[in-house]
């Protein structure tokens, strides 16, 4: 059963901890929503589930009660110690203490080992996975707000099959934004070329403690990778950020930031007077593929 606000406060007190803003900690206290987050992860017994920011373990317990094998990643030293003690004899629980990210565009090495070991990534030399026998790898989490945007993209690139998570509504809007929308940018393009984006529900601040000053959203990303391998996806991400760094300029000028010749736009019949925010994810992929063919 999900933890109440009082139970969360008691666990924090026993651990000598308190909500820490620098870690983006807002604990979910609405028990119905804890179950809804778990529902959105479509958990089956034996599923391998990554939970980033487990905190006091309220969602962790819900996931394990459904038969999930949880790989929890917790940066808060006090909460990590509390989780380690509480689940010391729980075979379905594994803890990685540290930041889920390694730098701006990388995954914690210990977590990456677990992802690679699960065969979530299909290397070019390896035969395709038999998905009828292999359990999907999932992320189900109440994500710390300060790392959500880079983390979900890095996990999709690494090969996580399904991501269900809460995040600030602003990020959810960016994930699903279309060309010309105010929220449209590199995050929108990457997410939509790597997955099918679903924004399932808006969550009020009162669902969390401490209550954030903004609304949150429950999001689900189903991986549908258009790149084929992580290296290619990472190359595209760098290209995309170079172009969007001049988002208010014309495409003719913006693509020069990425060392792309204007003739590529001519070949693709794209108006060079458009701005980067006018191109759809598919058009960005076409420009990248034409300018930098896969080797």
Secondary structure by P-SEA (a helix, b strand, c coil): ccccaaaaaaaaaaacccccccccccccccaaaaaaaaaaaccccbbbbbbccccccaaaaaaaaaccccbbbbccaaaaaaaaaaacccccbbbbccccccccccccaaaaaaaaaacccccccccccccccbbbbbbbcccccccaaaaaaaaaaacccbbbbbccaaaaaaaacccccccccaaaaaaaaacccccccccccccccccccbbbbbbbbccccccccaaaaaaaaaaaaaaacccccccccccccccccaaaaaaaccccccccccccaaaaaaaaaaacccc
